[in-house]
């Protein structure tokens, strides 16, 4: 943003009014009332005043915004670390043995097309083929084992 004001020894002034090509380098005088620069400065100042905050309040908002941005960045790093360490659903099932193992125990040709499974939850299944993804006895996901 191009500043319209400057400060010297704590006093604000318009540098524009001290340029040779604008006001003859002499600073403000009686011709300032119709000056386009003065009007643009007034418009910009009004825009800032329309916000309704003092410069101190704006600095505080900026400071709080910076703090929150830093917090968000830290939280994103923590989330990335957690996601990197997390396991997939399938890996979690294996780690927690959160499935029901079904073992094929009989495929006698004289009983075809029926097959027989025994499970680690005690369920015995005899049928053509079990198409259900979950054990009807324990409710856990079925895992076929040899």
C-alpha positions as CSV (number, residue, x, y, z in Angstrom):
1,X,0.0,0.0,0.0
2,X,1.3,3.4,-0.9
3,X,1.2,5.6,2.2
4,X,-0.3,9.1,1.8
5,X,1.1,10.3,5.1
6,X,4.5,10.4,6.7
7,X,5.8,11.3,10.2
8,X,8.7,13.4,11.2
9,X,9.5,14.0,14.9
10,X,6.0,12.5,15.7
11,X,4.1,14.9,13.4
12,X,2.1,13.6,10.5
13,X,2.2,15.3,7.2
14,X,1.4,14.8,3.5
15,X,4.7,14.3,1.6
16,X,2.8,14.9,-1.6
17,X,2.3,18.6,-0.6
18,X,6.1,19.1,-0.4
19,X,7.0,17.9,-3.9
20,X,8.1,20.4,-6.5
21,X,5.7,19.0,-9.1
22,X,2.6,19.4,-6.9
23,X,2.5,22.3,-4.5
24,X,5.7,24.0,-5.4
25,X,7.5,22.3,-2.5
26,X,6.0,24.8,-0.1
27,X,3.6,22.6,1.7
28,X,-0.2,23.1,2.2
29,X,-1.8,26.5,1.6
30,X,-5.1,28.0,0.8
31,X,-5.4,26.1,-2.5
32,X,-5.7,22.8,-0.6
33,X,-9.5,22.8,-0.5
34,X,-9.9,21.8,-4.1
35,X,-6.8,19.6,-4.3
36,X,-7.4,16.1,-5.8
37,X,-4.8,14.7,-3.5
38,X,-6.5,16.2,-0.4
39,X,-9.8,14.6,-1.6
40,X,-8.2,11.2,-2.1
41,X,-6.6,11.3,1.3
42,X,-10.0,12.2,2.8
43,X,-11.6,9.2,1.0
44,X,-9.0,6.8,2.1
45,X,-9.1,8.0,5.7
46,X,-12.9,7.7,5.6
47,X,-12.6,4.1,4.4
48,X,-10.4,3.2,7.4
49,X,-12.7,5.0,9.7
50,X,-15.7,3.1,8.3
51,X,-14.1,-0.1,9.6
52,X,-14.8,1.2,13.1
53,X,-11.5,0.2,14.7
54,X,-8.6,2.3,16.0
55,X,-5.1,1.6,14.7
56,X,-4.3,0.0,18.1
57,X,-7.3,-2.3,17.7
58,X,-6.2,-3.2,14.1
59,X,-2.7,-4.1,15.4
60,X,-4.3,-6.3,18.1
61,X,-6.4,-8.0,15.5
62,X,-3.4,-8.6,13.3
63,X,-1.4,-9.9,16.3
64,X,-4.2,-12.3,17.2
65,X,-4.5,-13.4,13.6
66,X,-0.8,-14.2,13.5
67,X,-1.1,-16.2,16.7
68,X,-4.0,-18.2,15.3
69,X,-2.1,-18.9,12.0
70,X,0.8,-20.3,14.0
71,X,-1.6,-22.5,16.1
72,X,-3.2,-23.8,12.9
73,X,0.2,-24.6,11.4
74,X,1.2,-26.5,14.6
75,X,-2.1,-28.4,14.5
76,X,-1.6,-29.3,10.8
77,X,1.8,-30.7,11.7
78,X,0.4,-32.7,14.6
79,X,-2.4,-34.1,12.3
80,X,0.1,-35.0,9.6
81,X,2.1,-36.9,12.3
82,X,-0.9,-38.8,13.5
83,X,-2.0,-39.6,10.0
84,X,1.4,-40.9,9.2
85,X,1.4,-43.2,12.3
86,X,-2.3,-44.4,11.9
87,X,-3.0,-47.8,10.5
88,X,-5.6,-48.7,7.9
89,X,-8.9,-50.4,8.8
90,X,-7.6,-53.8,7.6
91,X,-4.4,-53.4,9.6
92,X,-6.4,-52.6,12.7
93,X,-8.5,-55.7,12.2
94,X,-5.4,-57.9,12.1
95,X,-3.8,-56.2,15.0
96,X,-6.9,-56.5,17.2
97,X,-7.9,-59.9,15.9
98,X,-11.2,-58.3,15.2
99,X,-12.4,-60.9,12.7
100,X,-13.8,-64.4,12.8
101,X,-11.6,-67.0,11.2
102,X,-13.4,-69.5,9.0
103,X,-11.6,-72.7,8.2
104,X,-12.7,-75.1,5.4
105,X,-12.9,-78.6,7.0
106,X,-14.8,-80.7,4.5
107,X,-15.2,-80.7,0.8
108,X,-16.1,-84.4,0.3
109,X,-17.1,-85.1,-3.3
110,X,-20.1,-87.2,-2.1
111,X,-21.5,-84.2,-0.3
112,X,-21.0,-81.7,-3.1
113,X,-22.0,-79.0,-3.7
114,X,-22.0,-78.5,0.1
115,X,-18.9,-77.4,2.0
116,X,-18.3,-77.3,5.7
117,X,-16.6,-74.5,7.7
118,X,-15.7,-74.2,11.3
119,X,-14.9,-70.9,13.0
120,X,-12.8,-69.7,15.9
121,X,-16.0,-68.5,17.6
122,X,-17.5,-72.0,17.6
123,X,-20.0,-71.6,14.6
124,X,-20.2,-74.5,12.2
125,X,-21.4,-73.7,8.7
126,X,-22.6,-76.2,6.1
127,X,-23.8,-74.9,2.8
128,X,-23.0,-74.1,-0.8
129,X,-21.0,-70.9,-0.1
130,X,-21.1,-68.3,2.6
131,X,-21.6,-64.9,0.8
132,X,-22.1,-62.9,4.0
133,X,-19.2,-60.6,5.0
134,X,-19.9,-61.0,8.7
135,X,-20.2,-64.1,10.9
136,X,-23.9,-64.8,11.9
137,X,-22.8,-65.9,15.4
138,X,-20.3,-63.3,16.6
139,X,-20.9,-60.5,14.1
140,X,-17.2,-60.1,13.3
141,X,-15.9,-59.8,9.7
142,X,-15.2,-63.2,8.2
143,X,-11.6,-64.1,7.3
144,X,-11.0,-67.3,5.4
145,X,-7.9,-69.2,6.6
146,X,-6.3,-72.5,5.4
